[in-house]
């Protein structure tokens, strides 16, 4: 499983997401974390692919690319909740 975070770096939620990423990497498997700016071509395409309408967005993806769990908008989940989905074998 992989954790994907889509956000806009130079926005009101940019700093909050960057702190979330930093803390997540310190306490959990950083190799499974990917961060994309929606202002890039890849980030925009990824947001379209997964039908993301609100930012920031945190997605837990299975190895085949299917979505296990999604959080969108300003209300961020707990890091341990994200990590528990990323570790699970559904």
PyMOL Python script that loads the backbone (N, CA, C, O; Angstrom):
from pymol import cmd

cmd.read_pdbstr("""\
ATOM      1  N   UNK A   1       0.834  -1.174   0.000  1.00  0.00           N
ATOM      2  CA  UNK A   1       0.000   0.000   0.000  1.00  0.00           C
ATOM      3  C   UNK A   1       0.885   1.246   0.000  1.00  0.00           C
ATOM      4  O   UNK A   1       2.031   1.224   0.449  1.00  0.00           O
ATOM      5  N   UNK A   2       0.319   2.319  -0.512  1.00  0.00           N
ATOM      6  CA  UNK A   2       1.047   3.575  -0.617  1.00  0.00           C
ATOM      7  C   UNK A   2       0.130   4.711  -0.166  1.00  0.00           C
ATOM      8  O   UNK A   2      -1.080   4.671  -0.389  1.00  0.00           O
ATOM      9  N   UNK A   3       0.717   5.716   0.467  1.00  0.00           N
ATOM     10  CA  UNK A   3      -0.013   6.916   0.868  1.00  0.00           C
ATOM     11  C   UNK A   3       0.366   8.023  -0.112  1.00  0.00           C
ATOM     12  O   UNK A   3       1.545   8.306  -0.326  1.00  0.00           O
ATOM     13  N   UNK A   4      -0.647   8.640  -0.697  1.00  0.00           N
ATOM     14  CA  UNK A   4      -0.457   9.722  -1.653  1.00  0.00           C
ATOM     15  C   UNK A   4      -1.127  10.976  -1.108  1.00  0.00           C
ATOM     16  O   UNK A   4      -2.294  10.947  -0.717  1.00  0.00           O
ATOM     17  N   UNK A   5      -0.383  12.074  -1.085  1.00  0.00           N
ATOM     18  CA  UNK A   5      -0.930  13.346  -0.616  1.00  0.00           C
ATOM     19  C   UNK A   5      -0.893  14.337  -1.771  1.00  0.00           C
ATOM     20  O   UNK A   5       0.160  14.589  -2.356  1.00  0.00           O
ATOM     21  N   UNK A   6      -2.057  14.896  -2.089  1.00  0.00           N
ATOM     22  CA  UNK A   6      -2.191  15.927  -3.115  1.00  0.00           C
ATOM     23  C   UNK A   6      -2.519  17.239  -2.423  1.00  0.00           C
ATOM     24  O   UNK A   6      -3.451  17.312  -1.622  1.00  0.00           O
ATOM     25  N   UNK A   7      -1.749  18.275  -2.733  1.00  0.00           N
ATOM     26  CA  UNK A   7      -2.015  19.568  -2.102  1.00  0.00           C
ATOM     27  C   UNK A   7      -1.417  20.685  -2.932  1.00  0.00           C
ATOM     28  O   UNK A   7      -0.659  20.430  -3.869  1.00  0.00           O
ATOM     29  N   UNK A   8      -1.746  21.905  -2.601  1.00  0.00           N
ATOM     30  CA  UNK A   8      -1.194  23.094  -3.259  1.00  0.00           C
ATOM     31  C   UNK A   8      -0.203  23.727  -2.269  1.00  0.00           C
ATOM     32  O   UNK A   8      -0.617  24.273  -1.247  1.00  0.00           O
ATOM     33  N   UNK A   9       1.100  23.658  -2.568  1.00  0.00           N
ATOM     34  CA  UNK A   9       2.118  24.134  -1.619  1.00  0.00           C
ATOM     35  C   UNK A   9       1.963  25.593  -1.180  1.00  0.00           C
ATOM     36  O   UNK A   9       2.126  25.889   0.004  1.00  0.00           O
ATOM     37  N   UNK A  10       1.663  26.482  -2.071  1.00  0.00           N
ATOM     38  CA  UNK A  10       1.574  27.898  -1.728  1.00  0.00           C
ATOM     39  C   UNK A  10       0.134  28.307  -1.474  1.00  0.00           C
ATOM     40  O   UNK A  10      -0.408  29.185  -2.146  1.00  0.00           O
ATOM     41  N   UNK A  11      -0.477  27.653  -0.488  1.00  0.00           N
ATOM     42  CA  UNK A  11      -1.865  27.946  -0.150  1.00  0.00           C
ATOM     43  C   UNK A  11      -2.011  27.977   1.366  1.00  0.00           C
ATOM     44  O   UNK A  11      -1.039  27.786   2.096  1.00  0.00           O
ATOM     45  N   UNK A  12      -3.224  28.218   1.830  1.00  0.00           N
ATOM     46  CA  UNK A  12      -3.462  28.291   3.263  1.00  0.00           C
ATOM     47  C   UNK A  12      -3.226  26.954   3.973  1.00  0.00           C
ATOM     48  O   UNK A  12      -2.947  26.937   5.172  1.00  0.00           O
ATOM     49  N   UNK A  13      -3.334  25.842   3.252  1.00  0.00           N
ATOM     50  CA  UNK A  13      -3.102  24.537   3.889  1.00  0.00           C
ATOM     51  C   UNK A  13      -1.705  23.983   3.598  1.00  0.00           C
ATOM     52  O   UNK A  13      -1.373  22.893   4.065  1.00  0.00           O
ATOM     53  N   UNK A  14      -0.895  24.694   2.851  1.00  0.00           N
ATOM     54  CA  UNK A  14       0.432  24.208   2.473  1.00  0.00           C
ATOM     55  C   UNK A  14       1.318  23.874   3.657  1.00  0.00           C
ATOM     56  O   UNK A  14       1.910  22.796   3.702  1.00  0.00           O
ATOM     57  N   UNK A  15       1.418  24.775   4.606  1.00  0.00           N
ATOM     58  CA  UNK A  15       2.282  24.562   5.771  1.00  0.00           C
ATOM     59  C   UNK A  15       1.785  23.404   6.636  1.00  0.00           C
ATOM     60  O   UNK A  15       2.581  22.613   7.142  1.00  0.00           O
ATOM     61  N   UNK A  16       0.482  23.311   6.800  1.00  0.00           N
ATOM     62  CA  UNK A  16      -0.095  22.231   7.615  1.00  0.00           C
ATOM     63  C   UNK A  16       0.237  20.876   6.997  1.00  0.00           C
ATOM     64  O   UNK A  16       0.602  19.942   7.711  1.00  0.00           O
ATOM     65  N   UNK A  17       0.116  20.765   5.690  1.00  0.00           N
ATOM     66  CA  UNK A  17       0.418  19.500   5.012  1.00  0.00           C
ATOM     67  C   UNK A  17       1.906  19.185   5.098  1.00  0.00           C
ATOM     68  O   UNK A  17       2.277  18.034   5.327  1.00  0.00           O
ATOM     69  N   UNK A  18       2.746  20.168   4.923  1.00  0.00           N
ATOM     70  CA  UNK A  18       4.184  19.933   5.012  1.00  0.00           C
ATOM     71  C   UNK A  18       4.589  19.449   6.401  1.00  0.00           C
ATOM     72  O   UNK A  18       5.463  18.591   6.525  1.00  0.00           O
ATOM     73  N   UNK A  19       3.967  19.985   7.439  1.00  0.00           N
ATOM     74  CA  UNK A  19       4.220  19.511   8.802  1.00  0.00           C
ATOM     75  C   UNK A  19       3.695  18.086   8.987  1.00  0.00           C
ATOM     76  O   UNK A  19       4.353  17.260   9.620  1.00  0.00           O
ATOM     77  N   UNK A  20       2.515  17.797   8.436  1.00  0.00           N
ATOM     78  CA  UNK A  20       1.937  16.453   8.496  1.00  0.00           C
ATOM     79  C   UNK A  20       2.893  15.452   7.839  1.00  0.00           C
ATOM     80  O   UNK A  20       3.168  14.392   8.402  1.00  0.00           O
ATOM     81  N   UNK A  21       3.397  15.790   6.649  1.00  0.00           N
ATOM     82  CA  UNK A  21       4.320  14.910   5.921  1.00  0.00           C
ATOM     83  C   UNK A  21       5.587  14.686   6.733  1.00  0.00           C
ATOM     84  O   UNK A  21       6.048  13.552   6.862  1.00  0.00           O
ATOM     85  N   UNK A  22       6.151  15.751   7.278  1.00  0.00           N
ATOM     86  CA  UNK A  22       7.378  15.640   8.074  1.00  0.00           C
ATOM     87  C   UNK A  22       7.176  14.702   9.266  1.00  0.00           C
ATOM     88  O   UNK A  22       7.996  13.816   9.506  1.00  0.00           O
ATOM     89  N   UNK A  23       6.103  14.894   9.998  1.00  0.00           N
ATOM     90  CA  UNK A  23       5.824  14.051  11.167  1.00  0.00           C
ATOM     91  C   UNK A  23       5.500  12.615  10.757  1.00  0.00           C
ATOM     92  O   UNK A  23       5.919  11.674  11.432  1.00  0.00           O
ATOM     93  N   UNK A  24       4.767  12.437   9.671  1.00  0.00           N
ATOM     94  CA  UNK A  24       4.445  11.087   9.195  1.00  0.00           C
ATOM     95  C   UNK A  24       5.730  10.337   8.841  1.00  0.00           C
ATOM     96  O   UNK A  24       5.884   9.165   9.182  1.00  0.00           O
ATOM     97  N   UNK A  25       6.639  11.010   8.164  1.00  0.00           N
ATOM     98  CA  UNK A  25       7.903  10.382   7.788  1.00  0.00           C
ATOM     99  C   UNK A  25       8.747  10.017   9.003  1.00  0.00           C
ATOM    100  O   UNK A  25       9.475   9.025   8.975  1.00  0.00           O
ATOM    101  N   UNK A  26       8.659  10.798  10.055  1.00  0.00           N
ATOM    102  CA  UNK A  26       9.422  10.501  11.275  1.00  0.00           C
ATOM    103  C   UNK A  26       8.891   9.274  12.004  1.00  0.00           C
ATOM    104  O   UNK A  26       9.671   8.522  12.589  1.00  0.00           O
ATOM    105  N   UNK A  27       7.574   9.058  11.979  1.00  0.00           N
ATOM    106  CA  UNK A  27       6.963   8.023  12.803  1.00  0.00           C
ATOM    107  C   UNK A  27       6.485   6.785  12.047  1.00  0.00           C
ATOM    108  O   UNK A  27       6.180   5.764  12.664  1.00  0.00           O
ATOM    109  N   UNK A  28       6.417   6.864  10.739  1.00  0.00           N
ATOM    110  CA  UNK A  28       5.863   5.745   9.957  1.00  0.00           C
ATOM    111  C   UNK A  28       6.754   5.467   8.755  1.00  0.00           C
ATOM    112  O   UNK A  28       7.765   6.139   8.553  1.00  0.00           O
ATOM    113  N   UNK A  29       6.377   4.480   7.964  1.00  0.00           N
ATOM    114  CA  UNK A  29       7.155   4.045   6.807  1.00  0.00           C
ATOM    115  C   UNK A  29       7.166   5.129   5.725  1.00  0.00           C
ATOM    116  O   UNK A  29       6.214   5.255   4.954  1.00  0.00           O
ATOM    117  N   UNK A  30       8.238   5.901   5.677  1.00  0.00           N
ATOM    118  CA  UNK A  30       8.331   7.024   4.731  1.00  0.00           C
ATOM    119  C   UNK A  30       8.427   6.539   3.287  1.00  0.00           C
ATOM    120  O   UNK A  30       8.119   7.293   2.364  1.00  0.00           O
ATOM    121  N   UNK A  31       8.851   5.292   3.077  1.00  0.00           N
ATOM    122  CA  UNK A  31       8.963   4.756   1.724  1.00  0.00           C
ATOM    123  C   UNK A  31       7.633   4.585   1.030  1.00  0.00           C
ATOM    124  O   UNK A  31       7.575   4.461  -0.193  1.00  0.00           O
ATOM    125  N   UNK A  32       6.575   4.579   1.794  1.00  0.00           N
ATOM    126  CA  UNK A  32       5.236   4.405   1.231  1.00  0.00           C
ATOM    127  C   UNK A  32       4.500   5.729   1.066  1.00  0.00           C
ATOM    128  O   UNK A  32       3.295   5.729   0.814  1.00  0.00           O
ATOM    129  N   UNK A  33       5.186   6.847   1.202  1.00  0.00           N
ATOM    130  CA  UNK A  33       4.553   8.157   1.151  1.00  0.00           C
ATOM    131  C   UNK A  33       5.000   8.905  -0.100  1.00  0.00           C
ATOM    132  O   UNK A  33       6.194   9.029  -0.373  1.00  0.00           O
ATOM    133  N   UNK A  34       4.024   9.399  -0.854  1.00  0.00           N
ATOM    134  CA  UNK A  34       4.309  10.217  -2.033  1.00  0.00           C
ATOM    135  C   UNK A  34       3.515  11.507  -1.909  1.00  0.00           C
ATOM    136  O   UNK A  34       2.331  11.485  -1.574  1.00  0.00           O
ATOM    137  N   UNK A  35       4.167  12.627  -2.180  1.00  0.00           N
ATOM    138  CA  UNK A  35       3.530  13.941  -2.070  1.00  0.00           C
ATOM    139  C   UNK A  35       3.584  14.603  -3.441  1.00  0.00           C
ATOM    140  O   UNK A  35       4.642  14.693  -4.064  1.00  0.00           O
ATOM    141  N   UNK A  36       2.413  15.069  -3.902  1.00  0.00           N
ATOM    142  CA  UNK A  36       2.333  15.732  -5.201  1.00  0.00           C
ATOM    143  C   UNK A  36       1.647  17.082  -5.074  1.00  0.00           C
ATOM    144  O   UNK A  36       0.664  17.227  -4.346  1.00  0.00           O
ATOM    145  N   UNK A  37       2.170  18.059  -5.783  1.00  0.00           N
ATOM    146  CA  UNK A  37       1.518  19.355  -5.882  1.00  0.00           C
ATOM    147  C   UNK A  37       0.482  19.276  -6.994  1.00  0.00           C
ATOM    148  O   UNK A  37       0.762  18.756  -8.074  1.00  0.00           O
ATOM    149  N   UNK A  38      -0.707  19.790  -6.733  1.00  0.00           N
ATOM    150  CA  UNK A  38      -1.727  19.777  -7.784  1.00  0.00           C
ATOM    151  C   UNK A  38      -1.429  20.820  -8.863  1.00  0.00           C
ATOM    152  O   UNK A  38      -2.101  20.860  -9.894  1.00  0.00           O
ATOM    153  N   UNK A  39      -0.439  21.650  -8.627  1.00  0.00           N
ATOM    154  CA  UNK A  39      -0.047  22.645  -9.615  1.00  0.00           C
ATOM    155  C   UNK A  39       0.874  22.067 -10.685  1.00  0.00           C
ATOM    156  O   UNK A  39       1.191  22.756 -11.655  1.00  0.00           O
ATOM    157  N   UNK A  40       1.306  20.822 -10.531  1.00  0.00           N
ATOM    158  CA  UNK A  40       2.143  20.171 -11.536  1.00  0.00           C
ATOM    159  C   UNK A  40       1.263  19.347 -12.478  1.00  0.00           C
ATOM    160  O   UNK A  40       0.118  19.026 -12.160  1.00  0.00           O
ATOM    161  N   UNK A  41       1.809  19.022 -13.611  1.00  0.00           N
ATOM    162  CA  UNK A  41       1.068  18.199 -14.583  1.00  0.00           C
ATOM    163  C   UNK A  41       0.727  16.831 -13.988  1.00  0.00           C
ATOM    164  O   UNK A  41      -0.397  16.350 -14.130  1.00  0.00           O
ATOM    165  N   UNK A  42       1.699  16.211 -13.325  1.00  0.00           N
ATOM    166  CA  UNK A  42       1.475  14.889 -12.721  1.00  0.00           C
ATOM    167  C   UNK A  42       0.434  14.957 -11.602  1.00  0.00           C
ATOM    168  O   UNK A  42      -0.431  14.087 -11.501  1.00  0.00           O
ATOM    169  N   UNK A  43       0.522  15.996 -10.762  1.00  0.00           N
ATOM    170  CA  UNK A  43      -0.438  16.151  -9.677  1.00  0.00           C
ATOM    171  C   UNK A  43      -1.845  16.381 -10.184  1.00  0.00           C
ATOM    172  O   UNK A  43      -2.799  15.804  -9.662  1.00  0.00           O
ATOM    173  N   UNK A  44      -1.981  17.216 -11.193  1.00  0.00           N
ATOM    174  CA  UNK A  44      -3.290  17.489 -11.781  1.00  0.00           C
ATOM    175  C   UNK A  44      -3.880  16.232 -12.421  1.00  0.00           C
ATOM    176  O   UNK A  44      -5.067  15.949 -12.258  1.00  0.00           O
ATOM    177  N   UNK A  45      -3.059  15.484 -13.143  1.00  0.00           N
ATOM    178  CA  UNK A  45      -3.528  14.247 -13.770  1.00  0.00           C
ATOM    179  C   UNK A  45      -3.942  13.218 -12.724  1.00  0.00           C
ATOM    180  O   UNK A  45      -4.935  12.512 -12.899  1.00  0.00           O
ATOM    181  N   UNK A  46      -3.184  13.137 -11.646  1.00  0.00           N
ATOM    182  CA  UNK A  46      -3.506  12.196 -10.571  1.00  0.00           C
ATOM    183  C   UNK A  46      -4.820  12.570  -9.895  1.00  0.00           C
ATOM    184  O   UNK A  46      -5.641  11.702  -9.600  1.00  0.00           O
ATOM    185  N   UNK A  47      -5.017  13.867  -9.649  1.00  0.00           N
ATOM    186  CA  UNK A  47      -6.275  14.335  -9.048  1.00  0.00           C
ATOM    187  C   UNK A  47      -7.460  13.999  -9.957  1.00  0.00           C
ATOM    188  O   UNK A  47      -8.517  13.596  -9.472  1.00  0.00           O
ATOM    189  N   UNK A  48      -7.293  14.160 -11.247  1.00  0.00           N
ATOM    190  CA  UNK A  48      -8.352  13.816 -12.200  1.00  0.00           C
ATOM    191  C   UNK A  48      -8.600  12.312 -12.211  1.00  0.00           C
ATOM    192  O   UNK A  48      -9.749  11.869 -12.217  1.00  0.00           O
ATOM    193  N   UNK A  49      -7.544  11.539 -12.212  1.00  0.00           N
ATOM    194  CA  UNK A  49      -7.658  10.076 -12.234  1.00  0.00           C
ATOM    195  C   UNK A  49      -8.464   9.553 -11.054  1.00  0.00           C
ATOM    196  O   UNK A  49      -9.298   8.661 -11.213  1.00  0.00           O
ATOM    197  N   UNK A  50      -8.218  10.105  -9.874  1.00  0.00           N
ATOM    198  CA  UNK A  50      -8.892   9.641  -8.662  1.00  0.00           C
ATOM    199  C   UNK A  50     -10.095  10.493  -8.280  1.00  0.00           C
ATOM    200  O   UNK A  50     -10.650  10.335  -7.193  1.00  0.00           O
ATOM    201  N   UNK A  51     -10.502  11.398  -9.174  1.00  0.00           N
ATOM    202  CA  UNK A  51     -11.699  12.223  -8.993  1.00  0.00           C
ATOM    203  C   UNK A  51     -11.662  13.019  -7.686  1.00  0.00           C
ATOM    204  O   UNK A  51     -12.641  13.061  -6.940  1.00  0.00           O
ATOM    205  N   UNK A  52     -10.520  13.644  -7.427  1.00  0.00           N
ATOM    206  CA  UNK A  52     -10.339  14.458  -6.227  1.00  0.00           C
ATOM    207  C   UNK A  52     -10.884  15.857  -6.497  1.00  0.00           C
ATOM    208  O   UNK A  52     -10.495  16.503  -7.470  1.00  0.00           O
ATOM    209  N   UNK A  53     -11.782  16.320  -5.639  1.00  0.00           N
ATOM    210  CA  UNK A  53     -12.420  17.616  -5.832  1.00  0.00           C
ATOM    211  C   UNK A  53     -12.014  18.650  -4.781  1.00  0.00           C
ATOM    212  O   UNK A  53     -12.180  19.848  -5.010  1.00  0.00           O
ATOM    213  N   UNK A  54     -11.487  18.217  -3.640  1.00  0.00           N
ATOM    214  CA  UNK A  54     -11.094  19.135  -2.574  1.00  0.00           C
ATOM    215  C   UNK A  54      -9.650  18.858  -2.179  1.00  0.00           C
ATOM    216  O   UNK A  54      -9.172  17.724  -2.222  1.00  0.00           O
ATOM    217  N   UNK A  55      -8.980  19.928  -1.796  1.00  0.00           N
ATOM    218  CA  UNK A  55      -7.585  19.816  -1.386  1.00  0.00           C
ATOM    219  C   UNK A  55      -7.425  20.382   0.000  1.00  0.00           C
ATOM    220  O   UNK A  55      -8.136  21.313   0.377  1.00  0.00           O
ATOM    221  N   UNK A  56      -6.524  19.848   0.749  1.00  0.00           N
ATOM    222  CA  UNK A  56      -5.639  18.733   0.448  1.00  0.00           C
ATOM    223  C   UNK A  56      -6.411  17.410   0.412  1.00  0.00           C
ATOM    224  O   UNK A  56      -7.527  17.302   0.921  1.00  0.00           O
ATOM    225  N   UNK A  57      -5.791  16.431  -0.194  1.00  0.00           N
ATOM    226  CA  UNK A  57      -6.382  15.093  -0.262  1.00  0.00           C
ATOM    227  C   UNK A  57      -5.306  14.073   0.111  1.00  0.00           C
ATOM    228  O   UNK A  57      -4.155  14.172  -0.314  1.00  0.00           O
ATOM    229  N   UNK A  58      -5.709  13.104   0.906  1.00  0.00           N
ATOM    230  CA  UNK A  58      -4.821  12.008   1.285  1.00  0.00           C
ATOM    231  C   UNK A  58      -5.483  10.728   0.815  1.00  0.00           C
ATOM    232  O   UNK A  58      -6.632  10.454   1.162  1.00  0.00           O
ATOM    233  N   UNK A  59      -4.764   9.944   0.027  1.00  0.00           N
ATOM    234  CA  UNK A  59      -5.282   8.693  -0.497  1.00  0.00           C
ATOM    235  C   UNK A  59      -4.389   7.544  -0.057  1.00  0.00           C
ATOM    236  O   UNK A  59      -3.164   7.672  -0.058  1.00  0.00           O
ATOM    237  N   UNK A  60      -4.985   6.437   0.315  1.00  0.00           N
ATOM    238  CA  UNK A  60      -4.244   5.213   0.557  1.00  0.00           C
ATOM    239  C   UNK A  60      -4.562   4.310  -0.626  1.00  0.00           C
ATOM    240  O   UNK A  60      -5.715   3.949  -0.858  1.00  0.00           O
ATOM    241  N   UNK A  61      -3.513   3.950  -1.374  1.00  0.00           N
ATOM    242  CA  UNK A  61      -3.671   3.175  -2.598  1.00  0.00           C
ATOM    243  C   UNK A  61      -3.131   1.768  -2.418  1.00  0.00           C
ATOM    244  O   UNK A  61      -2.088   1.558  -1.799  1.00  0.00           O
ATOM    245  N   UNK A  62      -3.855   0.814  -2.966  1.00  0.00           N
ATOM    246  CA  UNK A  62      -3.378  -0.563  -2.977  1.00  0.00           C
ATOM    247  C   UNK A  62      -2.296  -0.696  -4.035  1.00  0.00           C
ATOM    248  O   UNK A  62      -2.102   0.220  -4.835  1.00  0.00           O
ATOM    249  N   UNK A  63      -1.602  -1.799  -4.055  1.00  0.00           N
ATOM    250  CA  UNK A  63      -0.496  -1.980  -4.997  1.00  0.00           C
ATOM    251  C   UNK A  63      -0.949  -1.935  -6.451  1.00  0.00           C
ATOM    252  O   UNK A  63      -0.152  -1.612  -7.332  1.00  0.00           O
ATOM    253  N   UNK A  64      -2.214  -2.252  -6.718  1.00  0.00           N
ATOM    254  CA  UNK A  64      -2.733  -2.191  -8.094  1.00  0.00           C
ATOM    255  C   UNK A  64      -3.233  -0.798  -8.468  1.00  0.00           C
ATOM    256  O   UNK A  64      -3.720  -0.599  -9.581  1.00  0.00           O
ATOM    257  N   UNK A  65      -3.120   0.172  -7.554  1.00  0.00           N
ATOM    258  CA  UNK A  65      -3.534   1.545  -7.824  1.00  0.00           C
ATOM    259  C   UNK A  65      -4.956   1.877  -7.421  1.00  0.00           C
ATOM    260  O   UNK A  65      -5.379   3.027  -7.539  1.00  0.00           O
ATOM    261  N   UNK A  66      -5.697   0.895  -6.948  1.00  0.00           N
ATOM    262  CA  UNK A  66      -7.065   1.174  -6.519  1.00  0.00           C
ATOM    263  C   UNK A  66      -7.053   1.858  -5.144  1.00  0.00           C
ATOM    264  O   UNK A  66      -6.144   1.662  -4.337  1.00  0.00           O
ATOM    265  N   UNK A  67      -8.084   2.658  -4.912  1.00  0.00           N
ATOM    266  CA  UNK A  67      -8.158   3.461  -3.690  1.00  0.00           C
ATOM    267  C   UNK A  67      -8.694   2.628  -2.534  1.00  0.00           C
ATOM    268  O   UNK A  67      -9.761   2.022  -2.634  1.00  0.00           O
ATOM    269  N   UNK A  68      -7.950   2.604  -1.442  1.00  0.00           N
ATOM    270  CA  UNK A  68      -8.380   1.930  -0.215  1.00  0.00           C
ATOM    271  C   UNK A  68      -9.178   2.894   0.664  1.00  0.00           C
ATOM    272  O   UNK A  68     -10.221   2.531   1.208  1.00  0.00           O
ATOM    273  N   UNK A  69      -8.676   4.131   0.798  1.00  0.00           N
ATOM    274  CA  UNK A  69      -9.321   5.131   1.653  1.00  0.00           C
ATOM    275  C   UNK A  69      -8.908   6.512   1.173  1.00  0.00           C
ATOM    276  O   UNK A  69      -7.779   6.714   0.727  1.00  0.00           O
ATOM    277  N   UNK A  70      -9.846   7.476   1.271  1.00  0.00           N
ATOM    278  CA  UNK A  70      -9.584   8.853   0.860  1.00  0.00           C
ATOM    279  C   UNK A  70     -10.078   9.823   1.909  1.00  0.00           C
ATOM    280  O   UNK A  70     -11.143   9.634   2.495  1.00  0.00           O
ATOM    281  N   UNK A  71      -9.294  10.867   2.142  1.00  0.00           N
ATOM    282  CA  UNK A  71      -9.706  12.005   2.971  1.00  0.00           C
ATOM    283  C   UNK A  71      -9.511  13.240   2.121  1.00  0.00           C
ATOM    284  O   UNK A  71      -8.454  13.412   1.516  1.00  0.00           O
ATOM    285  N   UNK A  72     -10.513  14.104   2.064  1.00  0.00           N
ATOM    286  CA  UNK A  72     -10.414  15.332   1.279  1.00  0.00           C
ATOM    287  C   UNK A  72     -10.823  16.527   2.124  1.00  0.00           C
ATOM    288  O   UNK A  72     -11.692  16.419   2.989  1.00  0.00           O
ATOM    289  N   UNK A  73     -10.194  17.661   1.867  1.00  0.00           N
ATOM    290  CA  UNK A  73     -10.561  18.896   2.548  1.00  0.00           C
ATOM    291  C   UNK A  73      -9.674  19.196   3.739  1.00  0.00           C
ATOM    292  O   UNK A  73      -8.683  18.512   3.996  1.00  0.00           O
ATOM    293  N   UNK A  74     -10.057  20.236   4.456  1.00  0.00           N
ATOM    294  CA  UNK A  74      -9.235  20.762   5.541  1.00  0.00           C
ATOM    295  C   UNK A  74      -9.141  19.873   6.772  1.00  0.00           C
ATOM    296  O   UNK A  74      -8.192  20.003   7.545  1.00  0.00           O
ATOM    297  N   UNK A  75     -10.081  18.990   6.973  1.00  0.00           N
ATOM    298  CA  UNK A  75     -10.083  18.136   8.155  1.00  0.00           C
ATOM    299  C   UNK A  75      -9.183  16.922   7.925  1.00  0.00           C
ATOM    300  O   UNK A  75      -9.592  15.940   7.307  1.00  0.00           O
ATOM    301  N   UNK A  76      -7.959  17.006   8.428  1.00  0.00           N
ATOM    302  CA  UNK A  76      -6.992  15.930   8.219  1.00  0.00           C
ATOM    303  C   UNK A  76      -7.220  14.790   9.198  1.00  0.00           C
ATOM    304  O   UNK A  76      -7.622  15.019  10.339  1.00  0.00           O
ATOM    305  N   UNK A  77      -6.963  13.562   8.758  1.00  0.00           N
ATOM    306  CA  UNK A  77      -7.062  12.423   9.671  1.00  0.00           C
ATOM    307  C   UNK A  77      -5.843  12.374  10.591  1.00  0.00           C
ATOM    308  O   UNK A  77      -4.852  13.070  10.368  1.00  0.00           O
ATOM    309  N   UNK A  78      -5.930  11.555  11.608  1.00  0.00           N
ATOM    310  CA  UNK A  78      -4.772  11.308  12.462  1.00  0.00           C
ATOM    311  C   UNK A  78      -3.736  10.505  11.682  1.00  0.00           C
ATOM    312  O   UNK A  78      -4.093   9.665  10.857  1.00  0.00           O
ATOM    313  N   UNK A  79      -2.464  10.758  11.938  1.00  0.00           N
ATOM    314  CA  UNK A  79      -1.404  10.031  11.239  1.00  0.00           C
ATOM    315  C   UNK A  79      -1.497   8.530  11.472  1.00  0.00           C
ATOM    316  O   UNK A  79      -1.263   7.737  10.560  1.00  0.00           O
ATOM    317  N   UNK A  80      -1.839   8.145  12.692  1.00  0.00           N
ATOM    318  CA  UNK A  80      -1.957   6.722  12.998  1.00  0.00           C
ATOM    319  C   UNK A  80      -3.095   6.072  12.217  1.00  0.00           C
ATOM    320  O   UNK A  80      -3.008   4.900  11.851  1.00  0.00           O
ATOM    321  N   UNK A  81      -4.154   6.823  11.963  1.00  0.00           N
ATOM    322  CA  UNK A  81      -5.269   6.292  11.165  1.00  0.00           C
ATOM    323  C   UNK A  81      -4.812   6.049   9.727  1.00  0.00           C
ATOM    324  O   UNK A  81      -5.110   5.008   9.142  1.00  0.00           O
ATOM    325  N   UNK A  82      -4.096   7.007   9.168  1.00  0.00           N
ATOM    326  CA  UNK A  82      -3.572   6.851   7.807  1.00  0.00           C
ATOM    327  C   UNK A  82      -2.633   5.647   7.752  1.00  0.00           C
ATOM    328  O   UNK A  82      -2.734   4.819   6.847  1.00  0.00           O
ATOM    329  N   UNK A  83      -1.732   5.553   8.708  1.00  0.00           N
ATOM    330  CA  UNK A  83      -0.762   4.458   8.745  1.00  0.00           C
ATOM    331  C   UNK A  83      -1.448   3.102   8.907  1.00  0.00           C
ATOM    332  O   UNK A  83      -0.991   2.108   8.343  1.00  0.00           O
ATOM    333  N   UNK A  84      -2.537   3.054   9.670  1.00  0.00           N
ATOM    334  CA  UNK A  84      -3.234   1.778   9.857  1.00  0.00           C
ATOM    335  C   UNK A  84      -3.853   1.300   8.551  1.00  0.00           C
ATOM    336  O   UNK A  84      -3.839   0.101   8.270  1.00  0.00           O
ATOM    337  N   UNK A  85      -4.394   2.204   7.753  1.00  0.00           N
ATOM    338  CA  UNK A  85      -4.911   1.815   6.438  1.00  0.00           C
ATOM    339  C   UNK A  85      -3.779   1.397   5.516  1.00  0.00           C
ATOM    340  O   UNK A  85      -3.921   0.444   4.749  1.00  0.00           O
ATOM    341  N   UNK A  86      -2.665   2.096   5.583  1.00  0.00           N
ATOM    342  CA  UNK A  86      -1.535   1.793   4.716  1.00  0.00           C
ATOM    343  C   UNK A  86      -0.909   0.429   5.045  1.00  0.00           C
ATOM    344  O   UNK A  86      -0.337  -0.216   4.167  1.00  0.00           O
ATOM    345  N   UNK A  87      -1.016  -0.003   6.286  1.00  0.00           N
ATOM    346  CA  UNK A  87      -0.465  -1.298   6.702  1.00  0.00           C
ATOM    347  C   UNK A  87      -1.414  -2.450   6.480  1.00  0.00           C
ATOM    348  O   UNK A  87      -0.975  -3.596   6.385  1.00  0.00           O
ATOM    349  N   UNK A  88      -2.691  -2.183   6.394  1.00  0.00           N
ATOM    350  CA  UNK A  88      -3.682  -3.267   6.338  1.00  0.00           C
ATOM    351  C   UNK A  88      -3.663  -3.987   5.004  1.00  0.00           C
ATOM    352  O   UNK A  88      -3.247  -3.429   3.988  1.00  0.00           O
ATOM    353  N   UNK A  89      -4.109  -5.205   5.016  1.00  0.00           N
ATOM    354  CA  UNK A  89      -4.177  -6.052   3.808  1.00  0.00           C
ATOM    355  C   UNK A  89      -5.629  -6.347   3.486  1.00  0.00           C
ATOM    356  O   UNK A  89      -6.131  -7.426   3.803  1.00  0.00           O
ATOM    357  N   UNK A  90      -6.309  -5.394   2.858  1.00  0.00           N
ATOM    358  CA  UNK A  90      -7.718  -5.595   2.494  1.00  0.00           C
ATOM    359  C   UNK A  90      -7.829  -6.327   1.205  1.00  0.00           C
ATOM    360  O   UNK A  90      -8.937  -6.588   0.736  1.00  0.00           O
TER     361      UNK A  90
END
""", "prot")
cmd.dss("prot")
cmd.show_as("cartoon", "prot")
cmd.util.cbc("prot")
cmd.orient("prot")
